[in-house]
Amino acid sequence: MKPFRRSARGSASLGRQMTSAAAWSSLGSIVMRLGSFSVGIVAARLIAPDQFGVFAVALTVHAIIVNVSDLGVSAYVVRHRGDLDAVGPTVTTIATISALLLGGAMALAAPWLSAELGSSAAVDPVRVLSLTVVLAGISSVPSAVLTREFRQDRRFLADLLNFVASTAILLGLALLGGGALALAWSRVAGQAVSTLVLFAASPARYRPGFDRRVGRLVVAFGLPLIGSSFVGFLIGNVDYIVVGRLLGAEPLGFYYLAYNAGSWPYVILSPIVASITVAAFSRVRHDRARFADRMSTSMAALLAIGIPANALIVALAHPLVQAIYGATWAPAAAPLAWTAVYGAMRIPADLLTNITIAEGKTRGLLLLQLAYLAVLTPITVASVQLWGAVGAGVAHVVAIGGILLPGFMLILARTTGFGVSRLFAAAARPLAASLVAAVAAHIVADRVGGTWPSLLAGGGTGVVVYIALVASWGRAVAVAARRLWSGVDDPAEDAPEDEVEFVPVPDGVHA
């Protein structure tokens, strides 16, 4: 076993570590998403909508498995405040064995799973994607170590090489008529390269081993988180399941593109949030007096970026789809408007999810996700039957606004002091400014006419209006964030044992 070593940044203040991590995460997220966005445009013009629908089914099956494949090991490692040498062999064993078993189960069950989700043509792509489950599980510990150490510079390298490999395979196979299989094999190639880089870049690599005490701690922390992750998958994919079963592969292909386009801001911001939130807020849990203030400034900064981006997507949905993807994809514009509203609401929910994990409230997170799913599922079925693919977006907006965001307030308000009033205060200025900017963008786009001219003129107008309305407020938020996070020291490594909301683990059960 190679011993764990703190990185050279270990003596730096938490504020400086977070700044560096956020900078690298931002660079990586923007570069990767712009690259994926560009490749997605090319792929959409080479691959038919029904093949995107087949791949959406395969991705849904993949998400079922990958969300539980490491049994919560990654989050446990990131949150753990003691010596990783004591837990490294055990978490490596748990992650590797679970990934092998679940990847194999995914491959074997591919025919049944594909048929149940409405596309028997997805069997081969599902089997190909099962390889990524194994690779992701094997690399989960090195990846978590890098996140824990705020080494997002090294994770950026892994993501960059992942993108290069997957893009080469995707474009090569798509040009040969690979369809959904081209998309699946590109994921495998990228994950394989990323796995190699993560192992090489991690400051610690552990051989498998097992300590029963550590195993029970991981299981106690991970079981509710696994349940929450699985329920989270259902929440994120119940729309694909319902649209695929009720409407078929081609409408699902249009909805798949609309959902992805509506999630552009979230997809850029989410990796940044995930890369620093759990580790950072876990390390300042002792300072309860300023915890809510740190949450407020973090929320305001995220919403200042995410809300206006999604508002402009809503305002310019029709010219955006036709200009970027072509007239073939025009039916995606209507659901895009609703998925973009949902995408904006996912941004605060994502930050609150990660803070809930940092607080160790995995059981409360699971219960909230179950309530959310119980409401979302029937609303989605009814809405899709009434309004087609548009109804899936409507259902997401209703459920996240009525259940998920208020639920986080109930979980976190008592212990952190961050309640509904603080959430509204953080969101008020960017929301109001975004609505004004979106209206201005839509009016200008309508008057200009033409696909590209209306998109560029409307988008430019919206950006200028928004910046003018939030400039002074944004400077105040930045000053507050620097004041709250600068000079915060990283607590000592000999911190007390992780506090975990325990759930009963039957005797004889081993991870």
Secondary structure, 3 states (H helix, E strand, C coil): CCCCCCCHHHHCCHHHHHHHHHHHHHHHHHHHHHHHHHHHHHHHHHCCHHHHHHHHHHHHHHHHHHCCCCCCHHHHHHHCCCCHHHCHHHHHHHHHHHHHHHHHHHHHCHHHHHHHCCCHHHHHHHHHHHHHHHHHHHCHHHHHHHHHCCCHHHHHHHHHHHHHHHHHHHHHHHHCCCCHHHHHHHHHHHHHHHHHHHHHHCCCCCCCCCCHHHHHHHHHHHHHHHHHHHHHHHHHHHHHHHHHHHHCHHHHHHHHHHHHHHCHHHHHHHHHHHHHHHHHHHHCCCCHHHHHHHHHHHHHHHHHHHHHHHHHHHHCHHHHHHHHHCHHHHHHHHHHHHHHHHHHHHHHHHHHHHHHHHCCCHHHHHHHHHHHHHHHHHHHHHHHHHHCHHHHHHHHHHHHHHHHHHHHHHHHHHHHCCCHHHHHHHHHHHHHHHHHHHHHHHHHHHHHCCHHHHHHHHHHHHHHHHHHHHHHHHHHHHHHHHHHHCCCCCCCCCCCCCCCCCCCCCCCCCC
